[in-house]
């Protein structure tokens, strides 16, 4: 299990279905793209290894 943390990111380009982020995440970070409304700061979450975004 991992803990969810809210971070500000800086979007370099919005490509419609993809965005380029140039600040706020680092290599190896896992990103929740569409978090549940009720996911609290520090809430525990599990990640599926079958779907990954390149960071």
C-alpha positions in Angstrom: 0.0 0.0 0.0 1.1 3.6 -0.6 -0.1 6.9 0.8 -1.6 9.5 -1.5 -0.2 13.0 -1.3 -1.5 16.1 -3.0 1.1 18.0 -4.9 1.0 21.1 -7.1 2.4 20.4 -10.6 3.3 22.7 -13.4 1.8 21.7 -16.8 4.1 22.6 -19.7 1.7 21.5 -22.5 -1.8 20.2 -22.6 -2.1 17.9 -25.6 -5.8 17.0 -25.1 -5.5 13.4 -24.0 -2.0 13.8 -22.5 -0.2 16.6 -20.6 3.5 17.3 -20.2 4.4 18.2 -16.6 7.7 20.0 -16.1 7.6 20.5 -12.3 6.1 18.8 -9.2 6.9 15.1 -9.9 10.1 13.2 -10.2 11.2 10.0 -11.9 9.7 7.0 -10.1 6.7 8.9 -8.7 3.3 7.2 -9.1 0.5 9.5 -10.2 -3.2 9.2 -9.6 -4.8 10.9 -12.6 -8.4 10.8 -11.5 -8.5 10.3 -7.7 -11.7 9.5 -6.0 -13.4 12.5 -4.5 -13.3 11.0 -1.0 -9.5 10.0 -1.1 -8.1 11.9 1.8 -4.6 13.4 2.0 -2.3 10.5 3.2 -5.0 8.0 2.5 -3.8 4.5 1.6 -4.1 3.3 -1.9 -2.9 0.4 -4.1 -1.6 0.7 -7.6 -2.1 -1.7 -10.4 1.1 -2.7 -12.1 -0.7 -3.4 -15.4 -1.2 0.3 -16.3 1.7 2.7 -16.0 2.3 6.3 -17.2 5.9 7.3 -18.1 7.2 9.8 -15.6 
